[in-house]
Amino acid sequence: MRRSIAPRAAGKTRPQAVRASAPIFWRSVHWATVLLLGAGGLGLICHSLLSAPGETAHGQFLLGFSLLGGAAGLAQGLGNWTEVFGRRLAGITRRQFVAFTIMIGLALASLMYWCGMRQFGGYDHSGIIEAGWRLVQGQRPYKDFPCTLPPAFILGAGYAFKLFGVSWRALILFTVLFSVGTFFWLVWLGVRLFADRALALVLALTVQSLSTLLLSYWWYNPITSVSAAVFLLTAALLWHHPSDWRSRVSYLAALALLATMKPNMAGGCIIAVTIVFLCSKQHRWRALFLSGCAFALFMVFLWINHLTLLNVLKGYLSVRQYGASATEVTELIERMSAGERWLSGLATVGALLPAVFAIWKRRGRFLTGGQWIGLGGIVATIHPFLVNGEFKVVDLVPALIGSILVASELYESQTHTQPARESGAERTRLGRSNVRIGKKRTVAGVSGSSTADPEHPRTVLRADTAVRAPVFGGPMRRLVFGLLLVLGFTGTGLAIARDRVKSIGYREFFEYAMPGAVPDGFFKGLHAGPSFRETLEQVQRVLKATPQASVFFGPRMEWGYAAFKLPSPLGHPIMWAPGSFFATSETGAHFVSFLQRRFDLLVFVRSWDGMGYYPPPIYEELRLNYICDESYSQLMVGRRALSPLAADSPETGKWADILVPSLKHIWKTELHLERGEMAEAVAELQEAIRTGAASAVTLRDLAWIRATAVEPQYRNAAQAVLLAEQGCKETQYKDAVHLRTLAAAYAEAGRFDEAVAMADKARTLVQAAGDKERLAKYEGLMRIFQAHTPFRDIKVPVAKHCRLAEEHLQRDELPAAVTELKAALDLDPQSPMALNYLAWVRATASQPELRDGAEAAQLAELACKQTEYQHPTLVRTLSVAYAETGRFDDAVATAARGRELALATADLELAAKLEELMRLFQAHVRFRDRPAAVQAHCSLADKHIRQGEMLEAAAELQEALHLDGEEQLVLHNLAWIRATGAVPELRNGAQAVQLAERACKLTQYQDAASVGTLAAAYAEAGRFDEAVAMAAKAIDLALAAGDKDLAATNQAAMQLFKAHVPYRDESTRPGGQVKKPGA
């Protein structure tokens, strides 16, 4: 009989085969995705290895590793193969597991050493090498050089050199030791905390791959991240096993280690965890005791290494503003490439995903103590993640650990209180493998009898205690393993590709092609590109040519001191990085220290535009005091000139020509604008734009001229707006100076509402930065635009008038110079340069009709007020103005102040001039500026004296005397030669007496040197009694002035005069050693 086929009734379920078809389909899709990701990753890696080295191959290699990590993570989630791996690890003995862990650690060490011996950057690497080398030389942080670095970083570099010798290999080996040691520590913590050997291994490897392995050299951010990870895990372990002495010791050691690390991350972690413990009555006193012990251990560590906590804190606080503003954080993120931003964003989301999932599942319920520790780790990561200039994945390590700790208690641990009837055989030691005894089992990492929750097999149910342990189970475990695999593969790919080294060394030392290892020297065994090897060879040539020279290595070349066994400059920063390696406020002091050392050689990287880190006076120092050696392809070498170079010397222009194009044009433009050469400045900026060497600064400077120039022929409103808008776009409308320029351009174009809006935006940025001086200027600019008036920049016309006045002064055209200076002051009555020049003329002019002491003093005081009495040249002018008014005591004090300022800026020539002025003012003598012709003869005379050519020097002084018979120094110097010349042709007693008496009258017989010269002249003329009297007076004057050397010289001369023997200055003999006249 046929069975009728009736329709399926409503509400009936599908057959099992039909229900299973959908999961099978989606599993097939998932496995196909895994295969596609894996194949794509392997394909990209193979293609990159077979392709020519370059940016494209580099990017393909990194993407390939990321795809492999994604494939591995997705595969373990579908196939659950990590569970199989975990069960196999749980089934082996503890010794076997330890041996397996050691093998993994050795593999990690080998990979890290291989990575560390490939590629060289310059920025990070210079800091590491120079820090360690200074300690090897016996220099102490904070005492012998400024230090803002964590103690662990700088001392670690020193230990590396002391343990393994001074070489690059030593730093890599020390990093390997630290990494492997913390890897074993992390594995031990993971096993004890999660009772899961597989998770412990994968977690430890991921932490290393995202930090120390990623960089593979000793640097403070990765070692801080690893230390923070260890601390968070050991804090969680102490929370769950407070009575275990190993947990306590681990917490104490981890806390002491973290205290030596970078404070913006270490401090946050320590504070967060401490607060959690203090909020627990059960753990409060134990945590306080352990924290006190850790602090004591930290202090002992500092004491052993001759450091103090006060100095460490001062160093940290001096750079606390680094990257702290929202603008700086935004700029830091904007400087990252698009790939880096995407990678950082995805890594951030991935790292926080377990915590977000756990908190969502626990909504409505409070977090447990262990989860609060994890949450504290996440919060402590926020500041360093935003401000640190590293790959963001490095700073995510503590957040990842914190997220896992939050998620670890998603499935709540339970407490069962049952009779403890198990026998001793049923108990296992902490760390043993899982042992099944009937239906009970001891889970690795937990002692005592326990049972497994059938729903969540990793939940530990302790029968003998009431301890809650963090556990994983089900989807959460798969999520965490998948995340760790993705991040671990990504970090390993970044390490092998040396991506961090690329970011700090691109265009300098990092090169994709590496022909081989450096054969010898400090960098022996390092695989680097041709540029770095050529740099090493060229530095060797430079040093070999001048073996006894004092050398200064510029930015990214600081490694040169250790590489070539040269002394590092005392008091100078490890690296020239204001705001990072030393406080920004100390920039001026360190630059003055650089000037005072007067290095014989300066060595800079030729291809780097980092000279912008130095204050503007560096350009003037290079132009005037160092001859530029252009014979090296990789280096900029400056050799100190024997005497200052002329401003128009061909040598001075080479420094600008050798710089990178963008900086060269900016530098030349600044020089033209300082001299008021507007046409030349515009031509320089246009050339930069035409040749493609323009930067945002170039666009801004030209836009400013087109919008604000006083001369109409240089203004062009449309071009100003176009250039300023382009510059603002390149700076994301976040640079106050660019916004100010755009506001001025809008005002020139008559768009005043937009000008006011842009000026207000610039004012807001300046206000946020706390720059009160610029804030006042920007507010004044806004008021100008609100009055519908365009802005006119008078600086360049004022500079032009001052330049023309200077040229007139050099030609002794004083009336014409005064006219130009008055024109400059009509434009800007507050111009320090114009005020100083006019005050100098009014105080020192040789024509009486041009002198006016009262006006000179008024002008000089106003100029000094504009510079807060900190400019030595302006202070010198004020001193001569006081002398012209008869205020000699004020003149002496002011000249002394100017001399101190000149010495502080290493201007020894100006200091000597001020010392001469002090002598004149002490003798109540006014200063008169030498006419240009007289000055030329005096300069030639000084040159001949230095070369021992006394006959020629006397001839030049005689010519100067014909032009100005009242020049005291000319009278004095010529009288000394005529009275004490070692050869008869130089001597003339009668003329010597005449000249010396005129010099003493000008100084009212109050200048010791002049009186001593008159004594020598009397002796040469045979008037020995008068000579003895004058010598005695010279001795008294010298002692009163504190010049013991001059007093001793006159004392010796007086003994000769008493014996009727004239004084002979052997330095006046041809080839003799030059001696100061009258001394």
KEZA-519485 format. One line per 5 residues: number of its first residue (from 0); for each residue x, y, z of C-alpha. Coordinates in steps of 0.5 Angstrom, whole numbers, plus 2048, in hexadecimal, padded with zeros to 3 digits. Layout:
residues N
NUM	X Y Z  ...
This chain:
residues 1079
0	800 800 800  803 807 7FE  804 80C 803  801 812 802  806 818 802
5	803 81E 807  805 825 807  80A 826 80E  805 829 813  807 830 815
10	80C 831 81B  80F 82A 819  817 82A 81A  81B 829 814  81F 822 813
15	826 822 817  829 822 810  826 828 80E  827 82B 814  82F 829 814
20	830 82C 80C  830 833 80F  836 832 814  83A 82E 80F  839 834 809
25	83C 839 80E  841 835 810  843 834 809  843 83B 808  847 83C 80E
30	84D 837 80C  84D 83A 805  84E 840 808  854 83D 80C  857 83A 806
35	856 841 802  85A 845 808  85F 840 809  860 83F 801  860 846 800
40	865 847 806  86A 842 804  86A 845 7FD  86B 84C 7FF  871 84A 803
45	874 846 7FE  873 84B 7F9  876 850 7FD  87C 84C 7FE  87D 84B 7F7
50	87C 852 7F5  881 857 7F5  882 85B 7FC  87E 861 7FC  878 864 7FF
55	873 860 7FC  876 859 7FE  877 85C 805  86F 85D 805  86D 856 802
60	872 853 807  86E 856 80D  867 855 80A  869 84E 809  86B 84C 810
65	864 850 812  860 84C 80E  863 845 810  862 847 817  85B 849 815
70	85A 842 812  85D 83E 818  859 842 81D  852 840 819  855 839 818
75	856 838 81F  84F 83B 821  84C 836 81C  850 830 81D  851 831 824
80	858 82E 823  85B 832 829  857 82E 82D  85A 828 82A  861 82B 82B
85	85F 82D 832  85D 826 834  864 823 832  868 828 836  863 827 83C
90	865 81F 83B  86D 820 83B  871 820 841  873 827 844  87A 825 842
95	878 824 83B  874 82B 83B  87A 82E 83E  87F 82C 839  87A 82D 833
100	879 835 836  881 835 836  881 833 82F  87C 838 82D  880 83D 831
105	886 83C 82D  882 83C 827  880 843 829  887 845 82B  88A 843 824
110	884 847 820  885 84D 824  88D 84D 823  88C 84C 81C  887 852 81B
115	88C 856 820  892 855 81B  88E 858 815  88D 85F 814  88F 865 817
120	88B 86B 818  88E 871 81C  889 874 820  888 86F 825  88F 86B 824
125	893 872 825  88F 873 82C  891 86B 82E  898 86B 82C  89A 872 82F
130	896 871 836  89A 86A 837  8A1 86E 835  8A0 873 839  89F 86E 83F
135	8A5 86B 83D  8A9 871 83D  8A7 872 844  8A2 878 843  89C 878 848
140	895 87A 846  893 880 848  89A 882 84B  89E 882 844  898 882 83F
145	891 884 83F  88C 87E 840  885 87D 83F  885 875 83D  883 870 842
150	888 86D 846  887 866 843  888 868 83C  88F 86C 83D  892 867 842
155	890 861 83E  894 864 838  89A 865 83D  899 85E 83F  899 85B 838
160	8A0 85F 837  8A3 85C 83D  8A0 855 83D  8A2 854 835  8A7 859 833
165	8A5 860 82F  8A2 85E 829  89B 85E 826  89B 856 827  89B 858 82E
170	895 85C 82E  891 856 82A  893 851 82F  891 855 835  88A 856 832
175	88A 84E 830  88B 84D 838  886 851 83A  881 84F 835  882 847 836
180	882 849 83E  87C 84C 83E  879 847 839  87A 841 83E  877 846 844
185	871 847 83F  870 83F 83E  871 83E 845  86C 843 847  867 841 842
190	867 83A 844  866 83B 84B  860 840 84A  85C 83D 844  85E 836 845
195	85F 835 83E  866 834 83B  864 835 834  861 83C 836  867 83E 83A
200	86C 83C 834  868 840 82F  867 846 833  86E 846 835  870 846 82E
205	86B 84B 82C  86E 850 831  875 84F 82F  873 850 827  86F 856 828
210	875 85A 82C  87C 857 82D  87C 853 827  879 858 823  87F 85D 824
215	884 858 825  888 85D 829  889 860 830  884 866 830  87F 868 836
220	878 868 833  878 860 831  87C 85E 838  877 863 83C  871 85F 838
225	874 858 83A  875 85A 841  86E 85D 842  86B 856 83F  86F 852 844
230	86D 857 84A  866 857 848  866 84F 847  86A 84E 84E  865 853 851
235	85F 84F 84F  863 849 852  864 84C 858  85C 84D 859  85A 846 857
240	860 843 85B  862 848 861  865 843 865  869 840 861  870 842 862
245	872 842 85B  86D 846 859  86F 84B 85E  876 84B 85B  874 84C 854
250	870 852 856  876 855 85A  87B 854 854  876 856 84F  874 85C 852
255	87B 85E 853  87D 85D 84C  877 861 84A  879 867 84E  880 868 84A
260	87C 868 843  879 86E 840  874 872 844  86E 873 840  86C 86C 83F
265	870 869 846  86D 86E 84A  866 86D 848  866 866 849  869 866 850
270	864 86B 852  85E 868 84F  860 861 852  862 864 859  85B 867 859
275	857 860 858  85B 85D 85D  85A 863 862  853 862 861  853 85B 863
280	853 859 86B  856 852 869  85C 855 865  85D 85C 868  862 85B 86D
285	866 856 869  866 85A 863  869 860 867  86E 85C 86A  870 859 863
290	870 860 860  875 862 866  87A 85D 865  87A 85E 85D  87B 866 85E
295	881 864 863  883 85F 85D  883 865 858  886 86A 85D  88C 865 85E
300	88D 864 856  88D 86B 855  892 86C 85B  897 867 858  897 86A 851
305	898 871 854  891 874 853  88C 877 857  885 877 857  884 87F 857
310	889 87F 851  885 87A 84D  87E 87E 84F  881 884 84D  883 881 846
315	87C 87E 845  879 885 847  87D 889 842  87A 886 83C  873 885 83F
320	870 889 83A  873 885 834  86D 883 830  868 885 835  863 88A 831
325	85E 888 82D  861 88B 827  868 887 828  864 881 828  860 882 822
330	866 884 81E  86A 87E 820  864 87A 81E  864 87E 817  86B 87C 816
335	86A 875 816  869 871 80F  862 86F 80D  864 868 80E  867 869 815
340	860 86D 817  85C 867 815  860 862 818  860 866 81F  859 867 81E
345	857 85F 81D  85C 85D 822  859 862 827  852 85F 826  855 858 826
350	858 859 82C  852 85C 830  84D 857 82D  84E 851 832  84D 857 838
355	847 85A 834  843 853 833  845 851 83A  842 858 83D  83C 857 839
360	83A 850 83B  83B 852 842  837 859 841  833 85A 848  838 857 84C
365	83E 859 84F  845 857 84D  849 853 851  850 855 854  854 851 84F
370	850 855 849  851 85C 84D  859 85A 84C  858 859 845  854 85F 844
375	859 863 847  85E 861 842  85A 863 83D  859 86A 840  860 86B 841
380	862 869 83A  85E 86F 837  863 875 838  869 871 835  865 86F 830
385	863 876 82E  86A 879 82F  86F 874 82E  872 875 827  873 86D 826
390	86F 868 822  868 868 826  868 861 826  86E 861 82B  86A 865 830
395	864 861 82F  867 85B 833  865 85D 83A  85E 85E 837  85E 857 834
400	860 854 83B  85B 858 83E  855 856 839  857 84F 83A  857 850 842
405	850 853 841  84E 84D 83D  851 848 841  84B 848 846  845 849 841
410	843 842 843  843 843 84B  847 83E 84F  843 83B 854  845 839 85B
415	843 832 85E  844 830 865  845 829 865  848 824 86A  850 823 868
420	850 81C 868  855 81B 862  85B 817 864  862 81A 863  863 816 85C
425	85D 81A 85A  860 821 85B  866 824 856  86B 829 857  869 830 853
430	86B 830 84C  86B 828 84B  867 825 846  85F 823 846  85E 81C 84A
435	858 819 849  856 815 84F  84F 812 84E  84A 818 84D  84F 81D 850
440	855 820 84D  85A 825 84F  85B 82B 84A  862 82D 849  863 833 84D
445	85F 832 853  860 82D 859  85B 829 85C  855 825 85A  850 828 855
450	84B 827 850  849 829 84A  843 82D 848  840 829 842  83E 82F 83F
455	844 833 83F  84A 82E 840  84F 833 842  84B 835 848  84F 833 84E
460	84B 831 854  84F 831 85A  84D 82C 85F  852 82E 865  852 835 864
465	84E 83B 862  852 83E 85D  84F 841 856  854 840 850  853 843 849
470	851 83E 844  84F 83E 83D  84A 83A 839  846 839 833  846 83F 82E
475	84A 843 832  850 83F 832  850 83E 82B  84F 846 82A  855 847 82E
480	859 842 82B  857 844 824  859 84B 826  860 849 829  861 846 822
485	860 84B 81E  864 850 822  869 84C 823  86A 84A 81B  86A 852 81A
490	86F 854 81F  874 84E 81C  873 851 815  874 858 818  87B 855 81B
495	87D 851 815  87C 857 810  87F 85C 815  87A 861 814  87B 865 81B
500	883 866 818  880 868 812  87C 86D 815  882 870 819  887 86F 813
505	884 870 80D  888 875 808  88E 874 80D  890 86D 80E  88A 869 80D
510	88B 866 806  887 860 804  88D 85D 800  892 85A 805  898 858 801
515	89B 854 808  89E 855 80F  8A3 85A 811  8A9 857 812  8AC 85A 818
520	8AC 85F 81D  8A6 861 822  8A1 85F 81D  8A4 858 81B  89F 853 818
525	89A 859 817  896 858 810  895 85F 80E  894 863 807  89A 866 803
530	898 86D 806  89A 86B 80D  8A0 867 80B  8A2 86D 807  8A1 872 80D
535	8A5 86D 811  8AB 86E 80C  8AA 875 80B  8AA 877 813  8B1 873 813
540	8B4 877 80E  8B2 87D 812  8B5 87B 818  8BB 878 815  8BC 87F 812
545	8BC 883 819  8BD 87E 81E  8BE 883 824  8B8 887 822  8B2 888 827
550	8AC 885 823  8A5 886 824  8A0 881 821  899 884 81F  892 881 81F
555	892 87A 81D  899 879 81D  89A 879 825  89C 872 824  8A3 874 821
560	8A6 875 828  8A5 86E 82A  8A7 86B 823  8AD 86F 823  8AF 86F 82A
565	8AE 877 82B  8AC 87A 831  8A5 87D 832  8A5 884 833  8A3 885 83B
570	89D 889 83C  89A 888 835  894 884 834  894 87D 832  890 87F 82C
575	88E 886 829  886 885 82A  883 88B 82E  87D 889 832  87F 881 832
580	886 880 834  887 887 838  882 88C 83A  880 891 834  882 897 839
585	889 895 83A  88A 895 832  88E 89C 833  892 89A 838  894 893 834
590	895 897 82E  89A 89C 832  89E 896 834  89E 894 82D  8A1 89B 82B
595	8A6 89B 831  8A9 895 82F  8AB 897 829  8AC 890 826  8B1 88F 820
600	8AD 88B 81C  8A5 88A 81B  8A2 884 818  89B 884 815  897 87F 811
605	897 883 80A  890 880 808  88C 882 80E  889 889 80F  889 888 817
610	88D 88E 818  886 891 819  886 88E 820  88C 893 822  88B 89B 823
615	88C 8A0 81E  893 8A2 820  895 89B 81E  895 89E 817  899 8A4 818
620	89E 8A0 81C  89F 89B 816  8A0 8A1 811  8A5 8A5 815  8A9 8A0 819
625	8A9 89A 815  8AC 898 80E  8A7 893 80A  8AA 88D 808  8A6 88B 802
630	8AB 885 800  8A6 880 803  8A0 87D 800  89D 87A 807  89F 880 80C
635	89F 887 80D  8A6 889 810  8A8 88F 813  8AF 891 815  8B0 897 819
640	8B3 89D 816  8B9 8A0 819  8B6 8A7 819  8AE 8A9 818  8AC 8A9 811
645	8AA 8AF 80D  8A2 8AF 80C  8A3 8AF 805  8A8 8AA 804  8A7 8A4 7FF
650	8A8 89F 805  8A2 8A2 809  89D 8A0 803  89F 899 803  89B 897 809
655	895 899 806  897 896 7FF  898 88F 802  892 88F 806  88C 88B 804
660	888 890 7FF  882 892 803  886 894 809  88B 897 804  886 89C 801
665	883 89D 808  88A 89F 80B  88C 8A4 805  885 8A7 806  886 8A9 80D
670	88D 8AC 80C  88A 8B0 806  884 8B2 80B  889 8B4 810  88D 8B9 80C
675	886 8BC 809  887 8B9 802  880 8B7 800  881 8B6 7F9  887 8B1 7FA
680	882 8AE 7FF  87C 8AD 7FA  881 8AB 7F5  883 8A5 7F9  87C 8A3 7FB
685	87A 8A3 7F4  880 89F 7F2  87E 89A 7F8  877 899 7F5  87A 899 7EE
690	87F 893 7EF  87A 88F 7F3  87E 890 7FA  878 894 7FD  876 892 804
695	870 894 808  874 89A 80B  877 89C 804  86F 89D 802  86E 8A1 809
700	874 8A5 808  872 8A7 801  86B 8A8 803  86D 8AD 808  871 8B1 804
705	86B 8B2 7FF  866 8B4 804  86A 8B8 809  870 8BB 805  870 8C3 806
710	873 8C4 7FF  86D 8C3 7FA  871 8C0 7F5  872 8BA 7F9  86A 8B9 7FB
715	865 8B4 7F7  85F 8B3 7FB  85D 8AD 7F6  863 8A9 7F7  864 8AA 7FE
720	85D 8A7 7FF  85F 8A1 7FB  866 8A0 7FE  863 8A1 805  85D 89C 804
725	862 897 801  866 897 807  861 897 80C  85E 891 808  865 88D 809
730	865 88F 810  85E 88D 811  85C 894 813  85F 892 81A  865 897 81A
735	864 89E 81D  869 8A1 818  866 89E 812  85F 8A1 814  862 8A8 816
740	865 8A8 80F  85E 8A6 80C  85B 8AB 810  85F 8B1 80E  85E 8AE 806
745	857 8AE 807  857 8B6 80A  85C 8B8 804  856 8B5 7FF  851 8B9 803
750	84E 8B3 806  84E 8B5 80D  849 8B1 810  84D 8AB 80E  853 8AE 811
755	850 8AF 818  84E 8A8 818  855 8A5 816  858 8AA 81B  854 8A8 820
760	855 8A0 81F  85C 8A2 81F  85C 8A5 825  858 89F 828  85E 89B 827
765	863 8A0 82A  85F 8A0 830  85E 899 831  866 898 830  867 89D 836
770	86B 8A2 831  869 8A9 835  86D 8AD 830  86B 8AB 82A  864 8AB 82D
775	864 8B2 82D  867 8B3 826  861 8AF 823  85C 8B3 827  85F 8B9 825
780	85E 8B7 81E  857 8B5 81F  856 8BC 821  859 8BF 81A  855 8BA 816
785	84E 8BC 81A  850 8C3 818  850 8C1 810  857 8C2 810  85D 8BE 80D
790	863 8BD 811  86A 8BF 80E  870 8BC 811  875 8C1 812  87B 8BD 814
795	87E 8BC 80D  87E 8C4 80C  881 8C5 812  886 8C0 811  888 8C3 80A
800	889 8CA 80E  88D 8C7 813  891 8C3 80E  892 8CA 80A  894 8CD 810
805	899 8C8 812  89C 8C9 80B  89D 8D0 80C  8A0 8CF 812  8A5 8CB 80F
810	8A7 8D0 80A  8A7 8D6 810  8A1 8D9 80D  89E 8DA 814  899 8E0 812
815	896 8DB 80D  896 8D5 812  892 8DA 816  88D 8DB 811  88C 8D4 810
820	88B 8D2 817  886 8D8 818  882 8D5 812  882 8CE 815  880 8D1 81C
825	87A 8D5 818  877 8CE 816  879 8CA 81D  87B 8CF 823  87C 8C8 827
830	881 8C5 822  887 8C3 826  88B 8C2 820  88A 8CA 81E  88A 8CC 825
835	891 8C9 827  894 8CC 820  892 8D3 822  894 8D2 829  89B 8D0 827
840	89B 8D6 822  899 8DB 827  89E 8D8 82D  8A4 8D7 829  8A4 8DB 822
845	8AB 8DF 821  8A7 8E5 81F  8A5 8E9 825  89F 8EC 821  89C 8E4 821
850	89D 8E3 828  897 8E3 82D  898 8DF 833  891 8E0 836  88E 8DE 830
855	893 8D8 82F  891 8D6 836  88A 8D6 835  88A 8D2 82E  88F 8CD 831
860	88A 8CC 837  884 8CB 833  888 8C6 82F  88A 8C2 835  883 8C2 838
865	881 8BF 831  886 8B9 832  885 8B9 83A  88C 8BB 83A  88F 8B4 838
870	892 8B6 831  89A 8B8 833  89A 8BC 82D  895 8C1 82F  897 8C1 836
875	89E 8C3 833  89B 8C9 830  897 8CB 836  89E 8CB 83A  8A1 8CF 835
880	89B 8D4 835  89B 8D4 83D  8A3 8D6 83C  8A1 8DC 837  89C 8DF 83C
885	8A2 8DE 842  89E 8D8 846  8A5 8D4 846  8A3 8D0 84C  89D 8CE 848
890	8A1 8CD 842  8A6 8C8 845  8A0 8C4 848  89C 8C4 842  8A3 8C2 83E
895	8A4 8BC 843  89D 8BA 842  89E 8BA 83A  8A5 8B6 83B  8A1 8B0 83F
900	89C 8B0 83A  8A1 8AF 834  8A5 8AA 838  89E 8A6 839  89D 8A6 832
905	8A4 8A4 830  8A6 8AB 82D  8AD 8AC 82F  8AE 8B2 82A  8A9 8B6 82D
910	8AB 8B4 834  8B2 8B7 833  8AF 8BD 830  8AB 8BE 836  8B0 8BD 83B
915	8B4 8C2 837  8AE 8C7 838  8AE 8C5 840  8B5 8C8 840  8B4 8CE 83C
920	8AE 8D0 841  8B1 8CE 847  8B6 8D3 845  8B0 8D8 843  8B2 8D8 83C
925	8AC 8D8 837  8AC 8D4 831  8AD 8D6 82A  8AC 8D2 824  8B1 8D1 81F
930	8B0 8D3 818  8B0 8CE 813  8B7 8D0 810  8BA 8D0 817  8B7 8C9 819
935	8B9 8C6 812  8C1 8C8 814  8BF 8C5 81B  8BD 8BF 819  8C3 8BE 814
940	8C8 8C0 81A  8C4 8BA 81F  8C5 8B5 819  8CD 8B7 819  8CE 8B7 820
945	8CB 8B0 820  8D0 8AE 81B  8D6 8B1 81E  8D6 8B6 819  8D8 8BC 81D
950	8DB 8C1 818  8D5 8C0 814  8D0 8C1 81A  8D4 8C7 81C  8D3 8CA 815
955	8CB 8C9 815  8CA 8CC 81C  8CE 8D2 81A  8C9 8D3 814  8C3 8D2 819
960	8C6 8D7 81D  8C7 8DC 817  8BF 8DB 816  8BD 8DC 81D  8C3 8DE 822
965	8BE 8DE 828  8BD 8D6 828  8BF 8D4 82E  8C0 8CC 82D  8C4 8CE 826
970	8C9 8D3 82B  8CA 8CE 830  8CB 8C8 82B  8D0 8CC 827  8D4 8CF 82D
975	8D5 8C8 830  8D8 8C6 82A  8DC 8CC 82A  8DE 8CB 831  8DF 8C3 831
980	8E1 8C1 82A  8E6 8BB 82B  8EA 8BE 824  8ED 8C5 824  8E9 8C7 81E
985	8E2 8C6 822  8E5 8CB 827  8E4 8D2 828  8E4 8D5 82F  8E2 8DC 82E
990	8DC 8DA 82A  8DA 8D5 82F  8DA 8DA 834  8D6 8DF 830  8D1 8D9 82E
995	8D0 8D6 835  8CF 8DD 838  8C9 8DE 833  8C6 8D8 835  8C7 8D9 83C
1000	8C4 8E0 83C  8BE 8DD 838  8BD 8D8 83E  8BE 8DD 843  8C4 8D8 845
1005	8BF 8D3 848  8C0 8CE 843  8C6 8C9 846  8C8 8C6 83F  8C9 8CD 83C
1010	8CD 8D0 843  8D1 8C9 842  8D3 8CB 83B  8D5 8D2 83D  8D9 8CF 842
1015	8DD 8CB 83D  8DD 8D1 838  8E1 8D5 83E  8E6 8D0 83F  8E7 8CF 837
1020	8E8 8D7 837  8ED 8D6 83D  8E8 8D9 842  8E9 8D3 847  8E6 8D7 84D
1025	8E0 8D9 84A  8DF 8D2 847  8E0 8CF 84E  8DA 8D4 851  8D6 8D2 84B
1030	8D7 8CB 84C  8D5 8CB 853  8CF 8CF 851  8CD 8CA 84C  8CE 8C4 851
1035	8C9 8C8 856  8C4 8C9 850  8C4 8C1 84E  8C3 8BF 855  8BD 8C3 856
1040	8BA 8C1 84F  8BC 8B9 852  8C1 8B8 84C  8C6 8B4 850  8CA 8B2 849
1045	8CB 8B9 847  8CD 8BC 84E  8D2 8B6 84E  8D5 8B8 847  8D6 8BF 849
1050	8D9 8BD 850  8DE 8B9 84B  8DF 8BF 847  8E0 8C4 84D  8E6 8C0 84F
1055	8E9 8C1 849  8E8 8C8 849  8EB 8C9 850  8F1 8C5 84D  8F1 8CA 847
1060	8EF 8C5 842  8EA 8C6 83D  8E4 8C1 83C  8E4 8BD 836  8DE 8B9 833
1065	8E1 8B3 830  8DA 8B2 82C  8DC 8B8 828  8E2 8B4 825  8E0 8B0 81E
1070	8DD 8AA 81F  8DC 8AB 827  8D6 8A9 82B  8D1 8AF 82B  8D0 8B2 831
1075	8CB 8B7 833  8CD 8BF 833  8CF 8C2 839  8CE 8BB 83D
